[in-house]
Amino acid sequence: MPFEVETKDCTSLSDNELAEMADLSVDRELGFDIGFLSKQCEEWVLITTVREGVKLRGYSFCTLERIGGTPSMLIGLASVDRTAKSEQVLRHLIGDQFRRALLAFPDEDVLVGTRLASPQGYQVFSGLSDIVPRPGHKASGEERAWARRLAKRFGAEGRVDDRSFVLAGDGDPCGALDFDGPKVKEPEEDVVALFSDVDRSRCDRLVGFGWAMAEDLASGCLVPRSSR
């Protein structure tokens, strides 16, 4: 059954849609319940959903904005159903948001930033350039500054370690890219090591970003072929 992908304004989400999203996520470790998701509608502009028939398989809140003049696509929260097709769903979610980024920022490189709760989510950066943090790379002063900028945008100013890129939690639920599945490829050990200081019990996150290059956005190579 083909996937149906839709991106729309968060303000147009109905109570039934929010309840459906909560049903997908509430029983997991990150615990995105309907109250928490309702607040996300106020913090982010766009919501992308992926359905397989009538079944919701994933959703992602994002915003396209300029941070200090830099075109940015910020993924505030995303959750993918734990099925054999999890990786396909993630590609469809992010692919549709890339299309929106191309429309908003034609002919410009776009910074893609998010918060990760586990190493499995690191594959959201596949195809991007200059990913930070990444194994074996010592972040430059400008890259560390981006960690601080993103932490501020995520409502956690002053709580990020700009060397490890770990955003310290306070025990309360916070946004993250929630991704895994029975056929999701196990992350490499050096990627897992990036999360060694992430304390999930207090809702720590790893702040990460990469660059979607203008030519890649324009050519559609960052978008899964089946959803073009």
SELUM-567334 format. One line per field, with one value per residue: residue number from 1; residue in three letters; z, y, x of N, C-alpha, C in turn. Coordinates in Angstrom, 1 decimal. Last residue first. Example, Ala and Ser with C-alpha at 12.3 -4.5 7.8 and 13.67 -1.06 7.14 Angstrom:
BEGIN
seq = (2,1);
type = (SER,ALA);
n_pz = (7.1,7.8);
n_py = (-2.2,-5.7);
n_px = (12.8,13.2);
ca_pz = (7.1,7.8);
ca_py = (-1.1,-4.5);
ca_px = (13.7,12.3);
c_pz = (7.9,7.8);
c_py = (0.0,-3.3);
c_px = (12.9,13.2);
END
This chain:
BEGIN
seq = (228,227,226,225,224,223,222,221,220,219,218,217,216,215,214,213,212,211,210,209,208,207,206,205,204,203,202,201,200,199,198,197,196,195,194,193,192,191,190,189,188,187,186,185,184,183,182,181,180,179,178,177,176,175,174,173,172,171,170,169,168,167,166,165,164,163,162,161,160,159,158,157,156,155,154,153,152,151,150,149,148,147,146,145,144,143,142,141,140,139,138,137,136,135,134,133,132,131,130,129,128,127,126,125,124,123,122,121,120,119,118,117,116,115,114,113,112,111,110,109,108,107,106,105,104,103,102,101,100,99,98,97,96,95,94,93,92,91,90,89,88,87,86,85,84,83,82,81,80,79,78,77,76,75,74,73,72,71,70,69,68,67,66,65,64,63,62,61,60,59,58,57,56,55,54,53,52,51,50,49,48,47,46,45,44,43,42,41,40,39,38,37,36,35,34,33,32,31,30,29,28,27,26,25,24,23,22,21,20,19,18,17,16,15,14,13,12,11,10,9,8,7,6,5,4,3,2,1);
type = (ARG,SER,SER,ARG,PRO,VAL,LEU,CYS,GLY,SER,ALA,LEU,ASP,GLU,ALA,MET,ALA,TRP,GLY,PHE,GLY,VAL,LEU,ARG,ASP,CYS,ARG,SER,ARG,ASP,VAL,ASP,SER,PHE,LEU,ALA,VAL,VAL,ASP,GLU,GLU,PRO,GLU,LYS,VAL,LYS,PRO,GLY,ASP,PHE,ASP,LEU,ALA,GLY,CYS,PRO,ASP,GLY,ASP,GLY,ALA,LEU,VAL,PHE,SER,ARG,ASP,ASP,VAL,ARG,GLY,GLU,ALA,GLY,PHE,ARG,LYS,ALA,LEU,ARG,ARG,ALA,TRP,ALA,ARG,GLU,GLU,GLY,SER,ALA,LYS,HIS,GLY,PRO,ARG,PRO,VAL,ILE,ASP,SER,LEU,GLY,SER,PHE,VAL,GLN,TYR,GLY,GLN,PRO,SER,ALA,LEU,ARG,THR,GLY,VAL,LEU,VAL,ASP,GLU,ASP,PRO,PHE,ALA,LEU,LEU,ALA,ARG,ARG,PHE,GLN,ASP,GLY,ILE,LEU,HIS,ARG,LEU,VAL,GLN,GLU,SER,LYS,ALA,THR,ARG,ASP,VAL,SER,ALA,LEU,GLY,ILE,LEU,MET,SER,PRO,THR,GLY,GLY,ILE,ARG,GLU,LEU,THR,CYS,PHE,SER,TYR,GLY,ARG,LEU,LYS,VAL,GLY,GLU,ARG,VAL,THR,THR,ILE,LEU,VAL,TRP,GLU,GLU,CYS,GLN,LYS,SER,LEU,PHE,GLY,ILE,ASP,PHE,GLY,LEU,GLU,ARG,ASP,VAL,SER,LEU,ASP,ALA,MET,GLU,ALA,LEU,GLU,ASN,ASP,SER,LEU,SER,THR,CYS,ASP,LYS,THR,GLU,VAL,GLU,PHE,PRO,MET);
n_pz = (-4.8,-3.3,-4.4,-4.0,-1.3,-1.7,-2.3,-4.9,-6.1,-7.1,-5.1,-2.9,-4.1,-4.4,-1.7,0.8,4.0,6.6,10.1,13.6,17.0,20.4,22.2,25.4,28.5,30.3,32.4,31.2,29.3,29.1,27.0,26.7,24.4,21.8,20.3,20.2,18.0,16.1,16.5,15.8,13.7,14.4,12.6,10.6,11.2,11.5,13.7,14.7,15.4,16.7,17.4,17.9,20.5,23.1,26.5,29.8,32.5,33.3,32.1,30.0,28.2,25.2,23.9,22.5,23.5,23.4,24.4,26.2,26.9,28.3,27.4,26.4,25.4,23.2,20.7,20.4,22.1,20.7,18.4,19.5,20.4,18.0,16.7,18.2,17.2,14.6,15.2,16.2,15.2,16.7,15.4,14.5,15.0,14.1,14.5,15.6,12.2,8.7,6.0,4.3,4.0,3.7,6.9,9.2,10.2,11.6,14.2,15.5,16.8,19.1,20.6,20.6,19.1,17.6,14.6,11.5,8.6,6.6,3.2,0.5,-2.1,-4.2,-2.2,0.4,0.1,-1.6,-0.1,2.2,1.0,0.5,3.1,3.9,2.4,3.5,6.1,5.5,3.9,5.7,7.7,6.1,5.6,8.2,8.9,8.0,10.1,12.7,14.9,13.6,14.6,15.2,16.1,16.6,15.2,12.9,11.0,8.6,7.6,6.3,8.4,9.8,12.4,10.9,9.3,8.9,9.1,11.4,12.2,13.4,12.0,12.1,10.9,10.3,10.6,8.3,6.0,4.0,5.9,6.1,7.6,8.0,9.3,10.2,10.9,13.2,16.8,19.1,19.1,18.8,21.2,22.8,22.0,22.9,25.6,25.6,24.5,25.0,24.4,25.7,25.4,25.5,24.5,24.6,22.9,20.0,18.8,20.3,19.4,16.9,17.6,18.9,16.7,15.2,16.9,16.9,13.9,12.7,11.8,12.9,11.4,7.9,6.4,4.3,3.7,2.0,1.9,0.5,-0.9,0.0);
n_py = (11.5,9.2,7.5,8.8,11.0,13.7,14.6,15.1,17.3,19.4,21.3,20.1,20.0,22.7,23.6,21.1,21.0,20.4,19.6,19.0,18.3,17.6,15.1,15.4,14.2,13.2,11.8,9.4,9.7,11.4,11.2,10.5,9.0,9.6,9.1,6.3,5.7,6.3,4.3,2.0,2.7,1.5,-1.0,-0.2,-1.3,-3.2,-2.5,0.9,4.4,7.7,10.8,13.7,15.7,17.9,16.7,16.2,16.9,16.7,18.5,17.8,19.3,18.3,17.8,18.6,18.6,21.4,22.8,21.7,23.7,25.5,28.0,27.6,26.0,26.4,26.0,28.3,27.6,25.5,26.9,28.4,26.4,25.2,27.4,27.5,25.3,26.2,28.2,26.8,23.3,20.1,17.5,14.2,11.6,11.6,14.8,17.1,17.9,17.5,18.3,17.6,14.8,12.1,11.7,12.6,10.6,8.8,9.3,7.7,5.8,7.0,9.2,11.7,14.8,17.7,19.5,21.3,22.2,25.0,25.2,27.2,28.4,28.3,29.1,28.6,27.6,25.5,23.9,23.4,21.7,19.5,18.8,17.8,15.4,14.1,13.5,11.6,9.7,8.8,7.6,5.5,3.9,3.1,1.5,-0.8,-2.5,-0.2,1.9,5.2,8.1,11.6,14.7,18.1,20.1,20.7,23.5,24.8,28.0,30.4,33.0,35.2,34.3,32.0,31.9,28.9,26.5,23.9,20.9,17.7,14.8,11.3,8.1,6.6,6.1,4.4,4.3,3.9,5.2,8.5,11.0,14.6,17.5,20.8,24.0,25.5,25.3,26.0,25.2,22.5,21.7,21.6,19.2,17.3,17.4,16.3,13.8,12.8,11.2,9.5,8.3,5.5,5.1,5.6,7.8,7.5,7.1,8.6,11.2,11.1,11.0,13.4,15.1,14.5,15.3,18.1,19.0,21.5,24.0,24.9,23.8,23.6,20.5,17.8,14.4,11.4,8.0,5.1,2.2,-1.2);
n_px = (8.2,8.3,10.2,12.6,13.1,15.3,17.8,17.7,16.5,17.9,17.7,19.1,21.6,22.2,22.2,22.6,21.9,24.1,23.2,23.2,22.1,22.1,20.8,19.3,17.9,16.0,16.9,17.3,19.2,22.0,24.7,27.3,27.3,26.7,28.9,28.9,27.3,29.2,31.0,29.5,26.7,23.3,21.6,18.8,15.6,13.8,12.2,13.1,13.1,12.9,12.2,13.7,12.1,11.1,10.6,9.4,11.7,14.3,15.9,18.8,21.4,22.6,25.7,27.9,30.4,30.8,28.8,26.2,23.4,22.0,21.7,18.3,16.2,14.5,15.6,17.1,19.2,20.3,21.1,23.2,24.9,25.6,26.8,29.2,30.4,30.9,32.7,34.9,34.5,34.7,36.5,35.5,35.1,31.6,30.0,27.4,27.4,28.1,28.7,25.6,23.3,22.9,21.5,20.4,18.9,20.5,20.2,18.4,19.9,20.9,18.4,17.4,18.2,17.0,18.2,18.6,20.0,20.5,20.7,21.8,19.6,17.8,14.9,13.5,10.9,11.3,13.1,11.5,9.6,11.3,12.0,9.6,9.5,11.8,11.0,8.9,10.2,12.2,10.5,9.3,11.5,12.2,9.9,8.8,8.4,7.7,7.0,6.4,8.1,8.1,9.7,10.2,11.5,13.7,14.2,16.0,17.2,19.3,20.6,20.0,19.7,17.9,14.8,12.8,10.5,9.9,8.0,7.0,6.0,4.9,3.7,1.6,-1.9,-3.9,-5.3,-2.5,-0.2,0.9,2.7,2.7,4.1,3.4,4.9,5.7,5.8,4.6,2.0,2.2,3.2,1.0,0.0,1.8,1.3,-1.3,-1.0,2.5,5.3,7.4,9.8,9.2,5.7,3.1,2.6,2.6,0.2,-1.5,-0.8,-1.9,-4.6,-4.9,-4.5,-6.7,-8.8,-8.4,-6.5,-4.4,-3.9,-1.6,0.5,-0.1,1.2,1.9,1.6,1.6,0.9,2.3,0.6,0.8);
ca_pz = (-5.6,-2.9,-4.4,-5.4,-1.8,-1.6,-0.9,-4.5,-5.5,-7.9,-6.4,-2.8,-3.8,-5.6,-2.7,-0.2,2.8,5.6,8.8,12.4,15.8,19.3,21.4,24.0,27.7,29.0,32.7,32.3,28.8,30.1,27.0,27.8,25.7,22.8,20.4,21.2,19.4,16.2,16.7,17.2,13.9,14.2,13.9,10.7,11.2,10.4,13.6,14.1,15.5,15.5,18.0,16.8,19.9,21.8,25.5,28.4,31.8,33.7,33.5,30.3,29.5,25.8,24.7,21.9,23.3,22.9,23.0,26.2,26.0,28.8,28.5,26.3,26.4,24.5,21.3,19.6,22.4,22.1,18.3,18.8,21.4,19.1,16.2,18.3,18.6,14.8,14.6,17.1,15.2,16.2,16.5,14.1,14.6,14.7,13.8,15.7,13.5,9.9,7.2,4.3,4.4,2.5,5.7,8.6,9.6,10.1,13.6,14.8,15.6,17.9,20.5,21.9,19.0,18.8,15.4,12.9,9.1,7.8,4.3,1.4,-0.9,-4.5,-3.5,0.3,1.0,-2.0,-1.4,2.3,1.6,-0.6,2.2,4.5,2.2,2.1,5.9,6.4,3.4,4.4,8.0,6.7,4.5,7.5,9.6,7.1,9.1,11.8,14.9,14.1,13.6,15.8,15.1,17.1,16.6,13.2,12.3,8.7,8.5,6.1,7.7,8.3,12.1,12.2,9.2,9.3,8.2,11.1,11.8,13.5,12.3,12.0,11.4,10.5,10.8,9.5,7.0,4.1,5.0,6.4,6.7,8.4,8.2,10.6,10.0,12.1,15.4,19.0,19.4,17.8,20.0,23.0,21.8,21.5,25.2,26.2,23.7,25.1,23.8,26.2,25.3,26.5,24.4,25.4,24.3,20.8,18.2,20.4,20.8,17.0,16.8,19.6,17.8,14.6,16.5,18.2,14.7,13.3,11.2,13.4,12.7,9.1,6.5,5.1,3.8,2.7,1.6,1.6,-1.0,0.0);
ca_py = (12.8,10.2,7.0,8.8,9.6,13.3,14.4,13.9,16.3,18.2,21.5,20.3,18.8,21.9,24.1,22.0,20.6,21.3,19.4,19.7,18.0,18.6,15.5,15.3,14.8,13.8,13.2,9.4,9.7,10.7,11.5,11.4,8.3,9.6,10.5,7.0,5.4,7.2,5.7,2.3,2.4,2.6,-0.6,-0.6,-0.1,-3.4,-3.8,-0.1,3.1,6.8,9.5,12.8,15.0,17.4,17.7,15.8,17.1,15.6,18.8,17.9,18.8,19.3,17.3,18.9,17.3,20.5,23.1,21.6,22.8,24.1,27.8,28.4,25.5,26.7,24.9,28.2,28.8,25.2,25.9,29.1,27.4,24.4,26.9,28.6,25.3,25.1,28.6,27.8,24.6,21.2,18.5,15.7,12.0,10.9,13.5,16.4,18.2,17.1,18.9,17.9,16.2,13.0,11.0,13.5,11.7,8.7,10.0,8.9,5.4,6.9,7.9,11.0,13.4,17.1,18.8,21.0,21.3,24.3,25.2,26.1,28.6,28.6,28.7,29.2,28.8,26.5,24.4,24.2,23.0,20.2,19.3,19.0,16.5,14.5,14.6,12.8,10.5,9.4,8.7,6.6,4.6,3.9,2.8,0.3,-2.9,-1.2,0.9,4.0,7.1,10.2,13.7,16.8,20.2,19.6,23.0,23.9,26.9,29.6,31.7,35.4,35.2,32.2,32.3,30.2,27.0,25.3,21.7,19.2,15.6,12.7,9.0,5.9,7.1,4.3,5.2,3.8,4.0,7.5,9.9,13.3,16.6,19.4,23.0,26.1,25.0,26.3,26.7,23.3,21.8,22.7,20.4,17.6,17.8,17.6,14.8,12.6,12.4,9.8,9.7,6.1,4.9,4.5,8.0,7.9,6.5,7.2,10.7,11.2,9.9,12.2,15.1,14.2,13.9,17.3,18.8,20.2,23.3,25.5,23.2,24.4,21.6,18.9,15.7,12.3,9.3,6.1,3.4,0.0);
ca_px = (8.3,7.4,8.8,12.0,13.0,13.9,17.5,18.4,15.7,17.9,17.1,17.6,21.0,22.1,21.2,23.1,21.3,23.7,24.0,22.8,22.9,21.8,22.0,19.2,19.0,15.5,16.6,16.4,17.8,21.2,23.2,27.0,27.7,25.6,28.4,29.8,26.8,28.0,31.5,30.0,28.1,24.3,22.3,20.2,16.5,14.7,12.8,12.2,13.6,13.0,12.0,13.4,13.2,11.0,11.0,9.4,10.4,13.4,15.5,17.4,21.0,21.6,24.7,26.6,29.8,31.9,29.1,27.7,24.1,22.0,22.6,19.5,17.1,14.1,14.8,15.8,18.3,19.8,20.0,22.0,24.3,25.0,25.6,28.2,30.0,30.0,31.4,34.2,35.1,33.9,36.5,35.6,36.4,32.8,30.2,28.7,28.0,27.2,29.3,27.0,23.6,22.8,22.0,21.3,18.2,20.4,21.3,17.9,19.2,21.8,19.1,17.3,18.2,17.5,17.2,18.9,18.9,20.9,19.8,22.1,20.4,19.2,15.5,14.9,11.2,10.3,13.4,12.7,9.2,10.6,13.0,10.0,8.5,11.7,12.0,8.7,9.1,12.6,11.4,8.5,10.8,13.1,10.2,8.9,9.5,7.4,8.0,5.9,7.9,7.9,9.2,9.8,11.3,12.8,14.4,14.9,17.2,18.1,20.9,20.1,20.8,18.5,16.2,13.1,11.5,9.8,9.2,6.8,7.1,4.7,4.8,2.8,-0.8,-3.1,-5.8,-3.9,-0.3,-0.1,2.8,2.3,4.1,3.3,4.4,4.8,6.3,6.0,2.3,1.5,4.1,1.9,-0.8,1.8,2.6,-1.1,-1.7,1.1,4.6,6.1,9.8,10.0,7.2,3.5,2.5,3.9,1.4,-1.7,-0.5,-0.5,-4.0,-5.1,-3.6,-5.4,-8.7,-8.2,-7.7,-4.5,-5.0,-2.9,0.1,0.1,0.2,2.5,0.9,2.4,0.3,2.3,1.5,0.0);
c_pz = (-6.2,-3.7,-4.0,-5.3,-3.1,-2.1,-0.6,-3.0,-5.0,-7.4,-7.2,-4.2,-3.6,-5.3,-3.9,-1.3,1.7,4.4,7.8,11.2,14.6,18.1,20.3,23.4,26.2,28.4,31.4,32.7,30.0,29.8,28.1,27.9,26.9,24.2,21.5,21.4,20.4,17.6,16.7,17.5,15.4,14.4,13.6,12.0,11.4,10.2,12.5,13.9,14.8,15.8,16.8,17.4,18.7,21.4,24.1,27.5,30.4,33.1,34.0,31.8,29.7,27.0,25.4,22.6,22.6,22.7,22.6,24.8,26.2,27.9,29.0,27.6,26.4,25.6,22.7,20.2,21.7,22.5,19.7,18.8,20.7,20.1,17.3,17.8,18.9,16.3,14.7,16.5,16.1,16.2,16.0,15.4,14.3,14.1,14.3,14.8,14.5,11.2,8.5,5.7,4.4,2.8,4.5,7.3,8.9,9.4,12.0,14.0,14.8,16.7,19.2,21.8,20.4,18.7,16.7,13.7,10.5,8.3,5.5,2.6,-0.2,-3.3,-3.7,-1.1,0.8,-1.2,-1.9,1.0,1.7,-0.2,1.0,3.7,2.8,1.8,4.5,6.1,4.2,3.9,6.7,7.0,5.0,6.3,8.8,7.7,8.1,10.9,14.0,13.9,14.2,14.6,15.7,16.0,17.3,14.7,12.6,10.1,8.5,6.9,7.5,7.6,10.6,11.9,10.6,9.1,8.5,10.1,11.6,13.1,12.3,12.4,11.3,11.0,11.1,9.5,8.3,5.0,5.1,5.4,7.1,7.3,8.7,9.3,10.6,11.3,14.4,17.6,19.1,17.9,18.9,21.8,21.9,21.2,23.7,25.7,24.3,24.5,23.9,25.7,25.8,26.6,25.4,25.3,25.1,22.3,19.1,19.8,20.9,18.4,16.9,18.9,18.7,15.8,16.0,17.9,16.0,14.1,11.7,12.8,13.2,10.4,7.7,5.2,4.7,2.6,2.6,1.1,0.2,0.0);
c_py = (13.0,11.5,8.1,8.4,9.6,11.9,13.9,13.6,15.1,17.1,20.3,20.5,18.9,20.6,23.2,22.4,21.6,20.6,20.4,19.3,18.8,18.4,16.4,15.6,14.6,14.6,14.0,10.8,9.8,10.8,10.7,11.8,9.2,9.1,10.7,8.5,6.2,7.0,6.7,3.7,2.8,2.1,0.5,-0.1,-0.6,-2.2,-4.0,-1.4,2.1,5.5,8.5,11.4,14.2,16.7,17.1,17.0,16.7,15.7,17.8,18.2,18.9,18.7,18.4,18.2,17.4,19.1,22.3,21.7,22.8,23.1,26.4,28.2,26.3,26.3,25.2,27.0,28.6,26.4,25.6,28.1,28.1,25.3,26.0,28.2,26.4,25.0,27.4,28.1,25.6,22.5,19.7,16.5,13.5,11.4,12.9,15.2,17.8,17.3,18.7,18.5,16.4,14.4,11.9,12.9,12.6,9.7,9.9,9.7,6.6,6.6,7.9,9.7,12.7,15.6,18.3,20.3,20.9,23.5,24.4,26.3,27.3,28.9,29.1,28.7,29.5,27.8,25.6,24.8,23.9,21.6,20.1,19.6,17.8,15.5,15.0,13.9,11.8,10.3,9.5,7.8,5.7,4.6,3.7,1.6,-1.8,-1.5,-0.3,2.9,5.8,9.3,12.3,15.9,18.9,19.6,21.9,23.2,26.1,28.3,30.9,34.0,35.3,33.1,32.6,30.6,28.5,25.7,23.1,19.9,17.1,13.5,10.4,6.8,6.3,5.3,5.3,4.8,3.5,6.3,8.9,12.3,15.2,18.5,21.6,25.0,25.4,26.1,27.0,24.8,22.6,22.8,21.6,18.9,18.2,18.2,16.2,13.8,12.2,11.1,10.3,7.6,5.7,4.2,6.8,7.7,6.6,6.5,9.2,10.8,9.9,11.0,13.9,14.2,13.6,15.8,18.1,20.1,21.9,24.8,23.7,23.7,22.4,20.1,16.6,13.7,10.3,7.3,4.3,1.2);
c_px = (6.9,7.4,7.8,10.5,12.2,13.8,16.1,18.3,16.4,17.0,17.0,17.0,19.5,21.4,21.0,22.1,21.7,23.1,23.4,23.7,22.4,22.7,21.6,20.6,18.7,16.6,16.2,16.0,16.9,19.7,22.5,25.5,27.4,26.0,27.4,29.4,27.6,27.4,30.3,30.4,28.5,25.7,23.3,20.9,17.9,15.6,13.8,12.9,12.7,13.7,11.9,13.4,12.8,12.3,11.1,9.8,10.5,12.0,14.5,17.1,19.5,21.1,23.9,25.5,28.5,31.3,30.3,28.2,25.6,22.7,22.7,20.4,18.4,14.9,14.3,15.0,17.0,18.8,19.4,20.8,23.1,24.3,24.9,26.8,29.0,29.5,30.4,32.8,34.3,34.7,35.8,35.6,36.5,34.1,31.5,28.8,27.0,28.0,28.4,27.4,25.1,23.2,21.8,21.9,19.1,19.6,21.2,18.9,18.7,21.0,19.9,18.1,18.2,17.2,17.8,17.8,19.3,19.8,20.4,21.2,20.6,20.0,16.9,15.5,12.5,10.6,12.6,13.2,10.4,10.1,12.4,11.2,8.9,10.7,12.0,9.7,8.8,11.4,11.8,9.3,10.0,12.5,11.2,9.3,9.7,8.6,7.5,7.0,7.4,7.5,9.1,9.4,10.9,12.6,13.3,15.1,15.9,18.2,19.6,20.3,21.1,19.8,16.7,14.5,11.6,10.9,8.8,8.1,6.7,5.9,4.3,4.0,0.5,-1.9,-4.9,-4.5,-1.8,0.1,1.8,2.5,3.7,3.3,4.4,4.1,5.3,6.6,3.7,1.7,3.5,2.9,0.1,1.0,2.5,0.2,-1.5,0.4,3.1,5.4,8.4,9.9,7.9,5.0,3.1,3.8,2.6,-0.4,-0.5,0.0,-2.5,-4.5,-3.7,-4.4,-7.3,-8.0,-7.4,-5.8,-5.2,-4.1,-1.3,-0.3,0.6,1.5,1.7,1.7,1.0,1.6,1.3,0.9);
END
